[in-house]
Structures are given as structure tokens and as C-alpha cells.
Amino acid sequence: MRIAAAPLVAWLVLAGSVAAAPVFVLAALTDFADGLLARRTRTVTELGKALDPVADRVFTGTVLVAMTAAGRLPLAAVVLVVLRDLVVGIAYRLLRRRGVTIRVSWLGKSYTALLMAAIVVILAGLEPWGLPLGRWMFIVGVAGSLLSGAAYLLQGYLKLERKDA
């Protein structure tokens, strides 16, 4: 659902539509729903575990690029998030080939949630007391995303070192 919704949300963002925020929220909720359903029905698969982060990255990356094109987010911050996702994704696959798995951390999930919330706040145009709350949330989310990316890479490196020792 998220991958299919990405072009729609991007189009809504570029068109300046107020519908971008609720459509983004609905699509993002499918991430929570499909994970919950898979765990409750005990149908979690290796394929699902591998594809879920890809769907997240395609969805959020597409929306972030559209928001940047629309002048709603700073290019440098979006480039950092996209590069972080690419580096961690490539490292994950390379480590997996060597028999090393990296677990998703609470830190990574927290900052992803903060980035998603920032996107919603910005798309919805919520600026309490005239403050750019969404932009602040986004910048903190970017910093946390970079920190969690570094933690993933360190975790992978240390596991690889122990495996090869």
C-alpha cells in the first residue's frame, strides 16, 4: 500500500493539496497494520521482514523529495536522510550475505516515527503560535536518523568482527 500510495502523495504535495496529509497518514498506518496483523496471525516471513523497510524507504523518500521540490523541506536535510537510508540498506544486505543480521532498534524506530510526524505536521500546515514546529521536528528527526544509522553500522561491524574472529 505504501509503495502504491507514494506517487499519489507526491502528486498531492506538488499540487499543494490539503489532502496530502490525510492520505500520507492513511498510507503510513498500513505499515503499523500489516506488521500487527502478521505478528498476531503468526505469518511473519523473512520476505516481509526484508520488504517492509524497502516499502518504508520508497514511501518516505518519495514524499520527502516531493516536499523538497515544493519548497517545504531543506534539500540538504532530505539528502542526508536518503543517503543514510541507502547506506544502511546496502550495509544490511552486504552483512546479511555474510550471515550477520542487524536488528531494528528502538532508537531507529523512534526517529522514523518523529520524521513521519514531522511530515504530517508540515503537510497539514500546523504552526502553533507561528512556530515552524514541523521543521524543528524534522531537523531533530534527521539528526536522530543519522545517529541511529551510525549505530546500525557499528552494530553490524562489531557482529562481523565477532563472527570473523
C-alpha positions as CSV (number, residue, x, y, z in Angstrom):
1,M,0.0,0.0,0.0
2,R,2.8,2.4,0.9
3,I,4.6,2.0,-2.4
4,A,1.4,2.4,-4.3
5,A,0.5,5.5,-2.3
6,A,3.9,7.2,-2.7
7,P,3.2,8.7,-6.2
8,L,-0.3,9.8,-5.1
9,V,1.0,11.6,-2.0
10,A,3.9,13.1,-4.0
11,W,1.4,14.4,-6.6
12,L,-0.8,15.9,-3.9
13,V,2.2,17.6,-2.3
14,L,3.4,19.1,-5.6
15,A,-0.2,20.2,-6.3
16,G,-0.3,21.9,-2.9
17,S,-3.4,19.9,-1.9
18,V,-4.5,19.7,1.7
19,A,-5.4,16.1,1.0
20,A,-1.6,15.2,1.1
21,A,-1.5,15.0,5.0
22,P,-4.5,12.6,5.5
23,V,-3.5,10.4,2.5
24,F,0.0,10.2,3.9
25,V,-1.3,9.3,7.4
26,L,-3.6,6.5,5.9
27,A,-0.7,5.0,3.9
28,A,1.7,5.2,6.9
29,L,-0.8,3.4,9.1
30,T,-0.7,0.4,6.7
31,D,2.9,-0.1,8.0
32,F,1.6,-0.5,11.5
33,A,-1.4,-2.5,10.5
34,D,0.4,-5.0,8.3
35,G,3.1,-5.6,10.9
36,L,0.5,-6.1,13.7
37,L,-1.6,-8.4,11.5
38,A,1.5,-10.5,10.6
39,R,2.5,-10.8,14.3
40,R,-1.0,-11.6,15.5
41,T,-1.6,-14.3,12.9
42,R,2.0,-15.6,13.2
43,T,2.6,-15.0,9.5
44,V,5.8,-13.0,9.8
45,T,8.1,-14.0,6.9
46,E,11.7,-13.3,6.0
47,L,10.4,-11.8,2.8
48,G,8.1,-9.5,4.7
49,K,10.9,-8.5,7.1
50,A,13.1,-7.7,4.1
51,L,10.5,-5.8,2.1
52,D,8.9,-3.8,4.9
53,P,12.0,-1.4,5.3
54,V,12.2,-1.1,1.5
55,A,8.5,0.0,1.4
56,D,9.2,2.5,4.2
57,R,12.1,4.0,2.3
58,V,10.4,4.2,-1.0
59,F,7.3,5.8,0.5
60,T,9.0,8.3,2.8
61,G,11.8,9.0,0.3
62,T,9.3,9.8,-2.5
63,V,7.3,12.1,-0.2
64,L,10.5,13.9,1.1
65,V,11.7,14.5,-2.4
66,A,8.3,15.9,-3.4
67,M,8.2,18.1,-0.3
68,T,11.7,19.4,-1.2
69,A,10.7,20.1,-4.8
70,A,7.7,22.0,-3.4
71,G,10.0,24.1,-1.2
72,R,8.7,22.7,2.1
73,L,11.9,21.0,3.3
74,P,15.6,21.9,3.1
75,L,17.4,19.9,0.4
76,A,20.4,19.2,2.5
77,A,18.4,17.5,5.2
78,V,16.5,15.4,2.8
79,V,19.7,14.3,1.0
80,L,21.1,13.3,4.4
81,V,18.1,11.1,5.2
82,V,18.0,9.5,1.7
83,L,21.8,8.8,1.8
84,R,21.6,7.4,5.3
85,D,18.8,5.1,4.2
86,L,20.8,4.0,1.2
87,V,24.0,3.3,3.2
88,V,22.2,1.4,5.9
89,G,20.2,-0.6,3.3
90,I,23.3,-1.6,1.4
91,A,25.2,-2.4,4.6
92,Y,22.2,-4.5,5.7
93,R,22.3,-6.6,2.5
94,L,26.1,-7.0,2.5
95,L,26.1,-8.1,6.1
96,R,23.3,-10.5,5.5
97,R,25.3,-12.2,2.8
98,R,28.0,-12.8,5.4
99,G,25.4,-14.2,7.8
100,V,25.2,-11.2,10.0
101,T,21.8,-9.6,10.8
102,I,21.2,-6.1,12.2
103,R,18.1,-5.7,14.3
104,V,15.9,-2.7,14.1
105,S,16.5,-0.6,17.2
106,W,14.2,1.4,19.4
107,L,16.2,4.5,18.5
108,G,15.7,3.9,14.8
109,K,12.0,3.3,15.2
110,S,11.6,6.4,17.4
111,Y,13.3,8.7,14.9
112,T,11.4,7.3,12.0
113,A,8.2,8.0,13.9
114,L,9.4,11.5,14.6
115,L,10.2,12.1,10.9
116,M,6.8,10.7,9.9
117,A,5.1,13.0,12.5
118,A,7.1,16.0,11.2
119,I,6.0,15.2,7.6
120,V,2.3,15.2,8.8
121,V,2.7,18.4,10.7
122,I,4.4,20.2,7.7
123,L,1.9,18.8,5.2
124,A,-1.0,19.8,7.4
125,G,0.4,23.3,7.8
126,L,0.4,23.2,11.6
127,E,2.4,26.0,13.1
128,P,1.2,26.7,16.6
129,W,1.9,30.3,17.7
130,G,3.5,30.8,14.3
131,L,6.4,28.5,15.2
132,P,7.8,26.1,12.5
133,L,7.2,23.1,14.7
134,G,7.3,20.6,11.8
135,R,10.6,21.9,10.5
136,W,12.1,21.6,14.0
137,M,10.7,18.1,14.4
138,F,12.1,17.2,11.0
139,I,15.6,18.5,11.8
140,V,15.7,16.6,15.1
141,G,14.5,13.6,13.3
142,V,17.2,13.9,10.7
143,A,19.9,14.1,13.4
144,G,18.4,11.1,15.2
145,S,18.2,9.2,11.9
146,L,21.9,9.8,11.3
147,L,22.7,8.7,14.8
148,S,20.6,5.5,14.5
149,G,22.2,4.9,11.1
150,A,25.7,5.1,12.7
151,A,24.5,2.8,15.5
152,Y,23.3,0.2,12.9
153,L,26.6,0.3,11.1
154,L,28.6,0.0,14.3
155,Q,26.3,-3.0,15.4
156,G,26.9,-4.7,12.0
157,Y,30.7,-4.1,12.1
158,L,31.0,-5.4,15.7
159,K,28.9,-8.5,14.8
160,L,31.0,-9.1,11.7
161,E,34.2,-8.8,13.7
162,R,33.0,-11.3,16.3
163,K,31.9,-13.7,13.5
164,D,35.2,-13.5,11.7
165,A,37.3,-13.8,14.9
